[in-house]
Amino acid sequence: MRPGAAPSLCVVLFDLDGTLVASEAKTSSAGLIAMNLAAERLTGRRILSDSAEFAGRTDVQIAHLLLRQGGIRDPKPEQAAELVRLYVEELARQIAVRPYFALGDPAAAVRALTAIGAIIGLGTGNVPRGAEIKLSSAGIAHLFDLARGGYGDQGRDRAEVLAVGARRCDPSGKLPVVVVGDTPRDVAAARAIAAACVGVPFFGNTAEVLRAAGADAVIPAVGAELAEVVGCLVGYPG
């Protein structure tokens, strides 16, 4: 611990899409378009899945879904991996004309969380390169140590991804974990690893939906107030 730094209090894992970043509401996102184009390149079929099908899933789960929609009944892991590789290629192209933007004030959230001793990481369904591309597009990649994260190609489901992220932030496994996300799947995955969850409403996943799913708290957007909410959940004395 650095001299004068707050002692480690907890681990906070952030979801990306709909929590930290998004694209323009009236257009399809670069990620959505890139996934569909990658599936078309691999299967030869035009697939038009929408964002609701992708929400809360990992990139690998989405790849399996699209492969089945493309006529492959039992996709093999290597086929899903190839689709994800093509997706990252397409994402880099699409995001140049359909950039992402930051939701709320992630910089203020990171500052406030760091001040109370939170170890900040990512717990996202994106694969590492996809996460980096999206965060960079939104201008917030510098806020996160990408080595402190669990990603969509590092677990069979979102709970395993969160477990990887928590372990990379706190190898001892002794600190409480708080997950910040925008879908009921984020809440369920947090529960599966015995973590608390702060919900952030996004489109159809309203505050009521997130509370019904079991979120411990709901905030309107990621910002400085997140630190106070996290502190309450983990018993921060301040």
C-alpha positions in Angstrom: 0.0 0.0 0.0 1.3 3.5 -0.9 2.1 5.8 2.0 -1.0 7.8 2.9 -3.3 5.6 0.7 -6.5 4.2 2.2 -6.3 0.5 3.2 -8.0 -1.8 0.8 -11.7 -1.9 1.6 -13.4 -4.0 -1.1 -13.3 -4.9 -4.8 -15.6 -3.1 -7.2 -16.2 -4.7 -10.6 -17.7 -2.7 -13.4 -19.7 -4.0 -16.3 -19.2 -2.1 -19.6 -22.1 -1.8 -22.0 -25.0 0.1 -20.5 -23.0 0.8 -17.3 -19.9 2.6 -18.3 -20.3 3.1 -22.1 -23.0 3.2 -24.8 -23.5 4.3 -28.3 -26.0 6.8 -29.7 -29.5 5.7 -28.8 -31.1 6.1 -32.2 -28.5 4.0 -34.1 -27.3 0.4 -33.8 -24.1 0.2 -31.8 -20.7 -0.6 -33.3 -20.7 -3.8 -31.2 -24.1 -5.0 -32.4 -23.3 -4.4 -36.1 -19.8 -5.9 -35.7 -21.2 -9.1 -34.1 -23.8 -9.5 -36.9 -21.3 -8.9 -39.6 -18.8 -11.3 -38.1 -21.5 -14.0 -37.9 -22.4 -13.4 -41.6 -18.8 -13.7 -42.6 -18.5 -17.0 -40.8 -21.8 -18.6 -41.6 -22.7 -17.0 -44.9 -26.1 -16.1 -43.5 -27.3 -12.6 -42.8 -28.2 -12.4 -39.1 -30.0 -9.5 -37.5 -30.0 -10.1 -33.8 -30.8 -7.1 -31.6 -29.2 -5.6 -28.5 -31.8 -7.2 -26.2 -30.5 -10.6 -27.2 -26.9 -9.6 -26.3 -27.6 -7.7 -23.0 -25.8 -9.4 -20.1 -24.3 -12.2 -22.1 -20.6 -12.8 -22.7 -19.1 -12.4 -26.2 -18.5 -16.1 -26.3 -22.2 -16.8 -25.4 -23.3 -14.4 -28.1 -21.0 -16.1 -30.6 -22.7 -19.5 -29.9 -26.1 -17.9 -30.2 -25.3 -16.4 -33.5 -23.7 -19.5 -34.9 -26.9 -21.5 -34.0 -29.0 -18.8 -35.7 -26.7 -19.1 -38.7 -27.5 -22.8 -39.1 -24.8 -24.5 -37.0 -26.7 -26.7 -34.5 -23.9 -27.5 -32.2 -21.1 -24.9 -32.5 -17.7 -25.9 -31.5 -15.5 -23.8 -29.2 -13.1 -23.1 -32.0 -15.9 -21.8 -34.2 -17.1 -19.4 -31.5 -13.5 -18.3 -31.0 -13.2 -17.5 -34.7 -16.4 -15.6 -34.7 -15.2 -13.5 -31.8 -11.9 -12.9 -33.6 -13.8 -11.6 -36.6 -16.0 -9.5 -34.4 -13.0 -7.7 -32.9 -11.8 -6.9 -36.4 -15.2 -5.6 -37.3 -15.6 -3.6 -34.1 -12.3 -1.7 -34.7 -13.7 -0.7 -38.1 -17.3 0.1 -37.0 -16.3 2.1 -33.9 -14.4 4.6 -36.1 -17.8 5.8 -37.4 -20.0 4.8 -34.5 -18.1 5.8 -31.4 -19.0 5.0 -27.9 -19.5 7.6 -25.1 -19.1 7.4 -21.4 -22.3 7.1 -19.3 -22.5 9.3 -16.2 -19.1 10.3 -14.7 -16.8 7.3 -14.5 -13.8 9.5 -13.6 -15.6 10.9 -10.6 -16.7 7.4 -9.5 -13.1 6.1 -9.8 -11.7 9.0 -7.8 -14.3 8.6 -5.0 -14.0 4.8 -4.9 -10.2 5.0 -4.7 -10.4 7.5 -1.9 -12.3 5.0 0.3 -9.9 2.2 -0.6 -11.8 0.3 -3.2 -9.8 -1.9 -5.7 -11.4 -1.2 -9.1 -11.7 -3.8 -11.8 -13.8 -4.9 -14.7 -16.3 -7.7 -14.8 -17.6 -7.7 -18.4 -18.8 -10.0 -21.1 -16.6 -8.3 -23.6 -13.3 -10.1 -24.6 -10.2 -8.1 -23.5 -9.5 -6.4 -26.8 -13.2 -5.5 -27.3 -13.3 -3.9 -23.9 -10.2 -1.9 -24.6 -11.6 -0.7 -27.9 -14.9 0.4 -26.4 -13.3 2.1 -23.4 -10.8 3.9 -25.6 -13.5 5.1 -27.9 -15.4 6.6 -24.9 -12.1 8.2 -23.7 -12.1 6.4 -20.3 -9.6 3.5 -20.9 -7.0 5.4 -18.7 -9.3 5.0 -15.7 -8.9 1.3 -15.5 -6.1 -1.2 -15.2 -7.2 -3.8 -17.8 -5.2 -6.5 -16.1 -7.6 -6.2 -13.2 -10.6 -7.7 -14.9 -12.6 -10.8 -15.9 -13.6 -11.0 -19.5 -16.1 -12.8 -21.7 -13.6 -15.5 -22.9 -12.4 -16.3 -19.4 -15.4 -18.2 -18.1 -18.3 -20.3 -19.1 -20.8 -17.8 -17.9 -20.9 -14.3 -16.3 -20.5 -15.6 -12.8 -17.2 -17.3 -13.7 -16.1 -14.1 -15.4 -16.8 -12.1 -12.3 -14.9 -14.6 -10.2 -11.9 -14.2 -12.4 -12.1 -10.4 -12.1 -12.4 -10.5 -8.3 -9.4 -12.9 -8.0 -7.2 -10.6 -10.1 -8.1 -7.6 -8.0 -7.8 -9.5 -4.7 -5.8 -12.7 -4.9 -6.4 -13.4 -1.2 -10.1 -13.6 -1.8 -10.7 -11.9 1.6 -12.2 -8.6 0.5 -16.0 -8.1 -0.2 -16.9 -7.7 -3.8 -19.4 -5.2 -5.3 -20.6 -5.6 -8.9 -21.9 -2.6 -10.8 -24.1 -3.5 -13.8 -27.2 -2.7 -15.8 -29.0 -6.0 -16.3 -30.6 -8.8 -14.3 -27.9 -11.1 -15.5 -25.3 -8.9 -13.7 -27.4 -9.2 -10.5 -27.7 -12.9 -10.8 -23.9 -13.4 -11.5 -23.1 -11.2 -8.5 -25.3 -13.3 -6.3 -23.6 -16.5 -7.7 -20.2 -15.3 -6.3 -21.7 -14.0 -3.1 -21.1 -10.3 -4.1 -23.3 -7.3 -3.6 -24.7 -5.6 -6.7 -25.4 -2.0 -7.5 -27.8 -1.6 -10.4 -27.6 1.1 -13.0 -30.8 1.4 -15.1 -30.4 1.4 -18.9 -33.2 1.3 -21.4 -35.6 -1.5 -20.6 -33.7 -2.5 -17.5 -35.4 0.1 -15.2 -34.7 0.6 -11.6 -37.8 -1.5 -10.8 -36.5 -4.3 -13.0 -33.1 -4.3 -11.3 -34.6 -4.2 -7.8 -36.9 -7.1 -8.6 -33.9 -9.0 -9.8 -32.3 -8.5 -6.4 -30.0 -5.5 -6.7 -28.8 -4.3 -3.3 -29.0 -0.7 -4.5 -29.8 1.2 -7.6 -28.3 4.5 -8.7 -29.3 6.6 -11.8 -25.8 6.6 -13.3 -22.2 5.8 -12.4 -20.7 8.8 -10.6 -19.2 10.0 -7.3 -22.3 8.9 -5.3 -21.4 5.3 -6.1 -18.6 5.4 -3.4 -21.1 6.2 -0.7 -23.4 3.4 -1.8 -20.6 0.9 -2.0 -19.4 2.1 1.5 -22.8 1.4 2.9 -22.9 -2.0 1.4 -19.5 -3.1 2.8 -19.6 -1.3 6.1 -17.2 1.6 5.4 -16.9 3.5 8.7 -16.7 6.9 6.9 
